[in-house]
Amino acid sequence: MFEGARLVLTFEKVMEVFKDYLTEDTRYEIVMTSHGYTVLEWDSSANTWAGEELCATPEIMRDVLLDCFIGYLEYKAITTNGEISEAEQVGITAQRQVLLEKLQ
């Protein structure tokens, strides 16, 4: 590939990068619908779907899953410590960056 070439982001790439996260955080599922890929959020306390986001492009899916991932890390930090420390916030930001780099 020549210098300056940019890889096109695909749905498959996004799903591969977020695979481990989606295995751990079972609230979210990605399904193919007649309108395209959709990210569904399950509310186990209400036993129903709590939200959905149609992802018309891989970039939209990336952004949706990145938000879910960050929210999940923040939730874990809060339930463990009652708040997010500065060090934990730095760690969350670093993990976000790692995912963004994998998506390049």
Biotite code that builds the C-alpha atoms (Angstrom):
import biotite.structure as struc

atoms = struc.array([
    struc.Atom([0.000, 0.000, 0.000], chain_id="A", res_id=1, res_name="MET", atom_name="CA", element="C"),
    struc.Atom([1.352, 3.416, -0.873], chain_id="A", res_id=2, res_name="PHE", atom_name="CA", element="C"),
    struc.Atom([2.037, 6.172, 1.636], chain_id="A", res_id=3, res_name="GLU", atom_name="CA", element="C"),
    struc.Atom([-1.010, 8.227, 2.510], chain_id="A", res_id=4, res_name="GLY", atom_name="CA", element="C"),
    struc.Atom([-3.445, 5.441, 1.636], chain_id="A", res_id=5, res_name="ALA", atom_name="CA", element="C"),
    struc.Atom([-6.273, 5.100, 4.098], chain_id="A", res_id=6, res_name="ARG", atom_name="CA", element="C"),
    struc.Atom([-8.002, 1.861, 4.919], chain_id="A", res_id=7, res_name="LEU", atom_name="CA", element="C"),
    struc.Atom([-11.762, 1.871, 4.716], chain_id="A", res_id=8, res_name="VAL", atom_name="CA", element="C"),
    struc.Atom([-13.467, 1.034, 7.995], chain_id="A", res_id=9, res_name="LEU", atom_name="CA", element="C"),
    struc.Atom([-15.845, -1.923, 7.690], chain_id="A", res_id=10, res_name="THR", atom_name="CA", element="C"),
    struc.Atom([-18.597, -3.279, 9.930], chain_id="A", res_id=11, res_name="PHE", atom_name="CA", element="C"),
    struc.Atom([-16.613, -6.489, 10.259], chain_id="A", res_id=12, res_name="GLU", atom_name="CA", element="C"),
    struc.Atom([-13.552, -4.595, 11.512], chain_id="A", res_id=13, res_name="LYS", atom_name="CA", element="C"),
    struc.Atom([-15.628, -2.693, 14.079], chain_id="A", res_id=14, res_name="VAL", atom_name="CA", element="C"),
    struc.Atom([-17.238, -5.895, 15.358], chain_id="A", res_id=15, res_name="MET", atom_name="CA", element="C"),
    struc.Atom([-13.854, -7.629, 15.566], chain_id="A", res_id=16, res_name="GLU", atom_name="CA", element="C"),
    struc.Atom([-12.275, -4.781, 17.564], chain_id="A", res_id=17, res_name="VAL", atom_name="CA", element="C"),
    struc.Atom([-15.199, -4.692, 20.023], chain_id="A", res_id=18, res_name="PHE", atom_name="CA", element="C"),
    struc.Atom([-15.634, -8.490, 20.215], chain_id="A", res_id=19, res_name="LYS", atom_name="CA", element="C"),
    struc.Atom([-14.008, -8.926, 23.644], chain_id="A", res_id=20, res_name="ASP", atom_name="CA", element="C"),
    struc.Atom([-15.953, -6.002, 25.088], chain_id="A", res_id=21, res_name="TYR", atom_name="CA", element="C"),
    struc.Atom([-19.263, -7.319, 23.743], chain_id="A", res_id=22, res_name="LEU", atom_name="CA", element="C"),
    struc.Atom([-18.507, -10.738, 25.225], chain_id="A", res_id=23, res_name="THR", atom_name="CA", element="C"),
    struc.Atom([-17.978, -9.155, 28.656], chain_id="A", res_id=24, res_name="GLU", atom_name="CA", element="C"),
    struc.Atom([-20.814, -6.596, 28.579], chain_id="A", res_id=25, res_name="ASP", atom_name="CA", element="C"),
    struc.Atom([-23.804, -8.709, 27.616], chain_id="A", res_id=26, res_name="THR", atom_name="CA", element="C"),
    struc.Atom([-26.241, -5.789, 27.600], chain_id="A", res_id=27, res_name="ARG", atom_name="CA", element="C"),
    struc.Atom([-25.397, -5.081, 23.977], chain_id="A", res_id=28, res_name="TYR", atom_name="CA", element="C"),
    struc.Atom([-25.985, -7.148, 20.875], chain_id="A", res_id=29, res_name="GLU", atom_name="CA", element="C"),
    struc.Atom([-25.415, -6.357, 17.238], chain_id="A", res_id=30, res_name="ILE", atom_name="CA", element="C"),
    struc.Atom([-27.976, -7.754, 14.842], chain_id="A", res_id=31, res_name="VAL", atom_name="CA", element="C"),
    struc.Atom([-28.497, -7.467, 11.126], chain_id="A", res_id=32, res_name="MET", atom_name="CA", element="C"),
    struc.Atom([-31.971, -6.187, 10.342], chain_id="A", res_id=33, res_name="THR", atom_name="CA", element="C"),
    struc.Atom([-33.665, -5.467, 7.047], chain_id="A", res_id=34, res_name="SER", atom_name="CA", element="C"),
    struc.Atom([-32.501, -1.860, 7.514], chain_id="A", res_id=35, res_name="HIS", atom_name="CA", element="C"),
    struc.Atom([-28.887, -2.644, 8.413], chain_id="A", res_id=36, res_name="GLY", atom_name="CA", element="C"),
    struc.Atom([-26.805, -3.392, 11.493], chain_id="A", res_id=37, res_name="TYR", atom_name="CA", element="C"),
    struc.Atom([-28.470, -2.386, 14.745], chain_id="A", res_id=38, res_name="THR", atom_name="CA", element="C"),
    struc.Atom([-26.969, -2.198, 18.233], chain_id="A", res_id=39, res_name="VAL", atom_name="CA", element="C"),
    struc.Atom([-29.530, -3.311, 20.808], chain_id="A", res_id=40, res_name="LEU", atom_name="CA", element="C"),
    struc.Atom([-29.310, -2.682, 24.555], chain_id="A", res_id=41, res_name="GLU", atom_name="CA", element="C"),
    struc.Atom([-30.948, -5.195, 26.909], chain_id="A", res_id=42, res_name="TRP", atom_name="CA", element="C"),
    struc.Atom([-32.381, -4.104, 30.277], chain_id="A", res_id=43, res_name="ASP", atom_name="CA", element="C"),
    struc.Atom([-32.280, -7.243, 32.406], chain_id="A", res_id=44, res_name="SER", atom_name="CA", element="C"),
    struc.Atom([-34.223, -5.672, 35.285], chain_id="A", res_id=45, res_name="SER", atom_name="CA", element="C"),
    struc.Atom([-37.160, -4.854, 32.983], chain_id="A", res_id=46, res_name="ALA", atom_name="CA", element="C"),
    struc.Atom([-36.581, -7.927, 30.810], chain_id="A", res_id=47, res_name="ASN", atom_name="CA", element="C"),
    struc.Atom([-36.906, -5.907, 27.620], chain_id="A", res_id=48, res_name="THR", atom_name="CA", element="C"),
    struc.Atom([-34.862, -3.990, 25.069], chain_id="A", res_id=49, res_name="TRP", atom_name="CA", element="C"),
    struc.Atom([-33.928, -0.599, 26.511], chain_id="A", res_id=50, res_name="ALA", atom_name="CA", element="C"),
    struc.Atom([-32.595, 1.024, 23.386], chain_id="A", res_id=51, res_name="GLY", atom_name="CA", element="C"),
    struc.Atom([-31.463, 0.566, 19.853], chain_id="A", res_id=52, res_name="GLU", atom_name="CA", element="C"),
    struc.Atom([-29.241, 2.363, 17.407], chain_id="A", res_id=53, res_name="GLU", atom_name="CA", element="C"),
    struc.Atom([-29.356, 1.757, 13.669], chain_id="A", res_id=54, res_name="LEU", atom_name="CA", element="C"),
    struc.Atom([-25.826, 1.964, 12.318], chain_id="A", res_id=55, res_name="CYS", atom_name="CA", element="C"),
    struc.Atom([-25.970, 3.116, 8.724], chain_id="A", res_id=56, res_name="ALA", atom_name="CA", element="C"),
    struc.Atom([-22.176, 3.237, 8.470], chain_id="A", res_id=57, res_name="THR", atom_name="CA", element="C"),
    struc.Atom([-19.259, 1.523, 10.209], chain_id="A", res_id=58, res_name="PRO", atom_name="CA", element="C"),
    struc.Atom([-18.279, 4.912, 11.623], chain_id="A", res_id=59, res_name="GLU", atom_name="CA", element="C"),
    struc.Atom([-21.646, 5.223, 13.361], chain_id="A", res_id=60, res_name="ILE", atom_name="CA", element="C"),
    struc.Atom([-21.282, 1.713, 14.778], chain_id="A", res_id=61, res_name="MET", atom_name="CA", element="C"),
    struc.Atom([-17.765, 2.573, 15.965], chain_id="A", res_id=62, res_name="ARG", atom_name="CA", element="C"),
    struc.Atom([-19.009, 5.683, 17.762], chain_id="A", res_id=63, res_name="ASP", atom_name="CA", element="C"),
    struc.Atom([-21.985, 3.896, 19.340], chain_id="A", res_id=64, res_name="VAL", atom_name="CA", element="C"),
    struc.Atom([-19.849, 1.016, 20.608], chain_id="A", res_id=65, res_name="LEU", atom_name="CA", element="C"),
    struc.Atom([-17.107, 3.349, 21.789], chain_id="A", res_id=66, res_name="LEU", atom_name="CA", element="C"),
    struc.Atom([-19.668, 5.252, 23.888], chain_id="A", res_id=67, res_name="ASP", atom_name="CA", element="C"),
    struc.Atom([-21.009, 1.959, 25.278], chain_id="A", res_id=68, res_name="CYS", atom_name="CA", element="C"),
    struc.Atom([-17.473, 0.789, 26.091], chain_id="A", res_id=69, res_name="PHE", atom_name="CA", element="C"),
    struc.Atom([-16.530, 4.013, 27.895], chain_id="A", res_id=70, res_name="ILE", atom_name="CA", element="C"),
    struc.Atom([-19.802, 3.979, 29.837], chain_id="A", res_id=71, res_name="GLY", atom_name="CA", element="C"),
    struc.Atom([-19.140, 0.379, 30.850], chain_id="A", res_id=72, res_name="TYR", atom_name="CA", element="C"),
    struc.Atom([-15.634, 1.160, 32.113], chain_id="A", res_id=73, res_name="LEU", atom_name="CA", element="C"),
    struc.Atom([-16.932, 4.160, 34.043], chain_id="A", res_id=74, res_name="GLU", atom_name="CA", element="C"),
    struc.Atom([-19.750, 2.069, 35.532], chain_id="A", res_id=75, res_name="TYR", atom_name="CA", element="C"),
    struc.Atom([-17.274, -0.594, 36.658], chain_id="A", res_id=76, res_name="LYS", atom_name="CA", element="C"),
    struc.Atom([-15.062, 2.048, 38.299], chain_id="A", res_id=77, res_name="ALA", atom_name="CA", element="C"),
    struc.Atom([-18.016, 3.651, 40.095], chain_id="A", res_id=78, res_name="ILE", atom_name="CA", element="C"),
    struc.Atom([-19.419, 0.353, 41.376], chain_id="A", res_id=79, res_name="THR", atom_name="CA", element="C"),
    struc.Atom([-15.957, -0.626, 42.629], chain_id="A", res_id=80, res_name="THR", atom_name="CA", element="C"),
    struc.Atom([-14.905, 2.668, 44.243], chain_id="A", res_id=81, res_name="ASN", atom_name="CA", element="C"),
    struc.Atom([-18.025, 4.834, 44.403], chain_id="A", res_id=82, res_name="GLY", atom_name="CA", element="C"),
    struc.Atom([-16.415, 7.305, 42.003], chain_id="A", res_id=83, res_name="GLU", atom_name="CA", element="C"),
    struc.Atom([-13.933, 7.521, 39.152], chain_id="A", res_id=84, res_name="ILE", atom_name="CA", element="C"),
    struc.Atom([-10.462, 8.500, 40.293], chain_id="A", res_id=85, res_name="SER", atom_name="CA", element="C"),
    struc.Atom([-8.167, 10.585, 38.144], chain_id="A", res_id=86, res_name="GLU", atom_name="CA", element="C"),
    struc.Atom([-5.947, 7.539, 37.575], chain_id="A", res_id=87, res_name="ALA", atom_name="CA", element="C"),
    struc.Atom([-8.943, 5.467, 36.464], chain_id="A", res_id=88, res_name="GLU", atom_name="CA", element="C"),
    struc.Atom([-10.018, 8.235, 34.085], chain_id="A", res_id=89, res_name="GLN", atom_name="CA", element="C"),
    struc.Atom([-6.523, 8.252, 32.584], chain_id="A", res_id=90, res_name="VAL", atom_name="CA", element="C"),
    struc.Atom([-6.753, 4.459, 32.186], chain_id="A", res_id=91, res_name="GLY", atom_name="CA", element="C"),
    struc.Atom([-10.173, 4.683, 30.535], chain_id="A", res_id=92, res_name="ILE", atom_name="CA", element="C"),
    struc.Atom([-8.881, 7.311, 28.119], chain_id="A", res_id=93, res_name="THR", atom_name="CA", element="C"),
    struc.Atom([-5.889, 5.091, 27.306], chain_id="A", res_id=94, res_name="ALA", atom_name="CA", element="C"),
    struc.Atom([-8.135, 2.075, 26.640], chain_id="A", res_id=95, res_name="GLN", atom_name="CA", element="C"),
    struc.Atom([-10.295, 4.230, 24.353], chain_id="A", res_id=96, res_name="ARG", atom_name="CA", element="C"),
    struc.Atom([-7.197, 5.276, 22.433], chain_id="A", res_id=97, res_name="GLN", atom_name="CA", element="C"),
    struc.Atom([-6.078, 1.658, 22.032], chain_id="A", res_id=98, res_name="VAL", atom_name="CA", element="C"),
    struc.Atom([-9.440, 0.783, 20.451], chain_id="A", res_id=99, res_name="LEU", atom_name="CA", element="C"),
    struc.Atom([-9.293, 3.812, 18.155], chain_id="A", res_id=100, res_name="LEU", atom_name="CA", element="C"),
    struc.Atom([-5.829, 2.784, 16.983], chain_id="A", res_id=101, res_name="GLU", atom_name="CA", element="C"),
    struc.Atom([-7.054, -0.755, 16.256], chain_id="A", res_id=102, res_name="LYS", atom_name="CA", element="C"),
    struc.Atom([-9.803, 0.770, 14.123], chain_id="A", res_id=103, res_name="LEU", atom_name="CA", element="C"),
    struc.Atom([-7.337, 2.679, 11.909], chain_id="A", res_id=104, res_name="GLN", atom_name="CA", element="C"),
])
